[in-house]
Amino acid sequence: MAPRTNRKISPTDCYHVAVLGCRNDIWQTGEDKDLYIAYLMSNGMALSGRVHGYCVLNSQAHIIISGTLTEISQIMRETNRAYTQYFQKKYGCHGTLFCGRFKSDIIITADMKAPVLTYVHYLPVIYEICELPVEYPYSSAKYYDTAENKAQGCFEKLPNLYVKKPLDFFHLLEYNLLNDFTAFENNYIYKRIIERYLQDVNLSLSALEDDRQRLQELISILRQYTGISIRKVSELLHINRGVVYTILSQTDKGDY
């Protein structure tokens, strides 16, 4: 078994924490999500942590939190332990509920907190659960979407981050590219970019290879916004890897 890597220490004491379930529905109902949030907030206040924001989906939870690594580890351990006991009793099941220890990434500067929080709040939009972050009841977006930005509980005030229309999908990748621990979402994001592009140009995936101009444009978008590998492009678009190499080579030379 490979040894655990040491967690990085944030110079701001602020972290983006992600918890991933071992199944697709560890938060099956609204009651489940509300209770997990209640455990999180209660432990955060009791153990000297400061929760800046959160989003709980069916199989994953994202939290922006400040504190020492020791405090945060204790908060997450107690929260996940209490929720596991609740879940096992409610649904009559046993075994591990969460996939290993929680994942964390450092928020290096105070200015980085806003785009990270925006990313977390827009996850329900990415997964097409709702059209706007404030429409999703199991995140902290509603506490930031007022003209005065009045925070509640232990939430701190931040600049107004939201507009009354969906954020450009590609802009959400700016933060995603910085963090390896969000890789479990990448395949979904790649597919959504492809689907959206094909809808915009009214093409099917099977017809794409015959339209080299559109194919080149889509490959360029994928590479620019995601840094996706040539192998992955080939796999997702169902085209030969050599075709991808050729298109990229010609693009670099300006032949298209």
Stockholm file with secondary structure:
# STOCKHOLM 1.0

chainA/1-256         MAPRTNRKISPTDCYHVAVLGCRNDIWQTGEDKDLYIAYLMSNGMALSGRVHGYCVLNSQAHIIISGTLTEISQIMRETNRAYTQYFQKKYGCHGTLFCGRFKSDIIITADMKAPVLTYVHYLPVIYEICELPVEYPYSSAKYYDTAENKAQGCFEKLPNLYVKKPLDFFHLLEYNLLNDFTAFENNYIYKRIIERYLQDVNLSLSALEDDRQRLQELISILRQYTGISIRKVSELLHINRGVVYTILSQTDKGDY
#=GR chainA/1-256 SS CCCCCCCCCCTTSEEEEEEEBSSTTSSCSHHHHHHHHHHHHHHHHHTTCEEEEEEECSSEEEEEEESCHHHHHHHHHHHHHHHHHHHHHHHTCCSCCBSSSCEEEECCSGGGHHHHHHHHHTHHHHTTSCSSGGGCTTBSGGGTCSTTCCCCTTCCCCCCCCCSSCCCGGGGHHHHTTCGGGGGGHHHHHHHHHHHHHHHHTCCHHHHTTCHHHHHHHHHHHHHHHCCCHHHHHHHHTCCHHHHHHHHHHHHHTCC
#=GC SS_cons         CCCCCCCCCCTTSEEEEEEEBSSTTSSCSHHHHHHHHHHHHHHHHHTTCEEEEEEECSSEEEEEEESCHHHHHHHHHHHHHHHHHHHHHHHTCCSCCBSSSCEEEECCSGGGHHHHHHHHHTHHHHTTSCSSGGGCTTBSGGGTCSTTCCCCTTCCCCCCCCCSSCCCGGGGHHHHTTCGGGGGGHHHHHHHHHHHHHHHHTCCHHHHTTCHHHHHHHHHHHHHHHCCCHHHHHHHHTCCHHHHHHHHHHHHHTCC
//
